[in-house]
Amino acid sequence: MDEFRYGDDGLQCEDVSLEALADAVGTPAYVYSRKMLDAAVHRFDQAFARVPHLVCYSIKANSNLTLLRRFIEWGIGFDAVSGGELYRAFRAGAAPKRVIFSGVGKTRDEIRYALNTDVLFISVESRAELDMISAIAVETGRVARVVLRANPHIDARTHPYISTGLKSHKFGIRIDEAPQLAQEAAAMPQVKVVGVGCHVGSQITALAPFKKAATSLRDLGRYLQYQGLELEYIDFGGGLGIPYGGEAPPTPEAYADALIGVGQDLGLTLVLEPGRAIVGTSGILLCRVIRRKSQGQKRFVIVDAGMNDLIRPPLYGSFHQLRPVRCREGKEVIDLVGPICESTDFLAEKRRTSRLQPDDLVAVMTTGAYGSVLASNYNSRPRPAEVLVDGRTFNIIRRRESYKDLIRLEE
Ligand SMILES: Cc1ncc(COP(=O)(O)O)c(C=O)c1O
């Protein structure tokens, strides 16, 4: 389903002309399609419908409060990785029993916050963290439900910066050390081991790494059950990839079949932590051409969005399709760049596209995940507005920052 398509007024999102939207809201702006979000959430959730499961949307992919509220309406839980994300989840109205808390560097305050709000479980990443959780549980009089996040030493075959399941990574507990740690955890005061989990990376486009990781995790879960631990959850993490340009990732159904096939005989509730697969394709970054500039053989098109608004291309070498809002005659190869004083400030390099002239609008596609959340104020640039389109209407769900916002905390 693609709700970004060309109509009489050029590129639209659902039934809204992006030209009209840009006139009303300004640029740069992140624009999301409600229909696409809804479809992605329901398709993912439905794929697991035949087994007990809980989809915990990974807030880090896009933490906008309005989107979180929608997800709650649609029956989805949350995976939070910081105190700030827990705060957002609860501000959005999440039920604590549908929130899980992960992260490799949880602080004392964050652990206390998670225990006091009674989240479903805390995903544990090390022995030292377990000790801290137990101590805080005793101090607060709470029982800490924990899931051991195992590191299964699996190559997710994704970009090295978003790969997390090798033993050389900082994440998780080495899977061969997990049984011993589970026994120690079970003996700790106020700690209850309720499951096992893993997350081996992001933008994974093949089933094999998921199956391998799931099989290791299933074996660990089975062993712990055999040892007498009463587990309730097996958490397969997130990581399902999306097509940015030519990739053919598994469908949610194929992904679900693979995980259910491996995990179901343990009799546990499956937990999934998708982020990108839910919000990635539902969003674009809409920007406007400031001017053109040629430098030797190179043709630059300078737009009003830069690496502070979308850092994925320089950070991960990521590819995002470009769609001019109105297509002109003639094609050319250009670099689409921002106004920032860095040579890494590009949104697309060596891209063949229809000619772009000053004031033209262009959509940088598939930027709903890890787009706005990674935006910064570098070069003292106010962060972009965020807009949710719903049929013929649209609402600003995060207003554009002003110059005053830039200095608010410094005065
Ligand atoms: C622990 C954990 N869960 C879930 C996710 C979400 O991953 P994705 O957006 O690829 O689904 C991440 C992101 O890397 C993560 O670190």
PDBQT file of the ligand as one rigid body, heavy atoms in Angstrom, charges set to zero:
ROOT
HETATM    1  C1  LIG A 501      16.191  -3.626  21.645  1.00  0.00    +0.000 C 
HETATM    2  C2  LIG A 501      15.607  -3.155  20.365  1.00  0.00    +0.000 A 
HETATM    3  N1  LIG A 501      14.365  -3.544  20.040  1.00  0.00    +0.000 NA
HETATM    4  C3  LIG A 501      13.773  -3.138  18.885  1.00  0.00    +0.000 A 
HETATM    5  C4  LIG A 501      14.417  -2.304  18.008  1.00  0.00    +0.000 A 
HETATM    6  C5  LIG A 501      13.695  -1.876  16.769  1.00  0.00    +0.000 C 
HETATM    7  O1  LIG A 501      14.325  -2.287  15.625  1.00  0.00    +0.000 OA
HETATM    8  P1  LIG A 501      13.642  -2.054  14.207  1.00  0.00    +0.000 P 
HETATM    9  O2  LIG A 501      13.272  -0.628  14.102  1.00  0.00    +0.000 OA
HETATM   10  O3  LIG A 501      14.671  -2.458  13.242  1.00  0.00    +0.000 OA
HETATM   11  O4  LIG A 501      12.439  -2.954  14.155  1.00  0.00    +0.000 OA
HETATM   12  C6  LIG A 501      15.722  -1.882  18.293  1.00  0.00    +0.000 A 
HETATM   13  C7  LIG A 501      16.456  -1.022  17.332  1.00  0.00    +0.000 C 
HETATM   14  O5  LIG A 501      17.562  -1.239  16.954  1.00  0.00    +0.000 OA
HETATM   15  C8  LIG A 501      16.332  -2.305  19.512  1.00  0.00    +0.000 A 
HETATM   16  O6  LIG A 501      17.557  -1.923  19.840  1.00  0.00    +0.000 OA
ENDROOT
TORSDOF 0
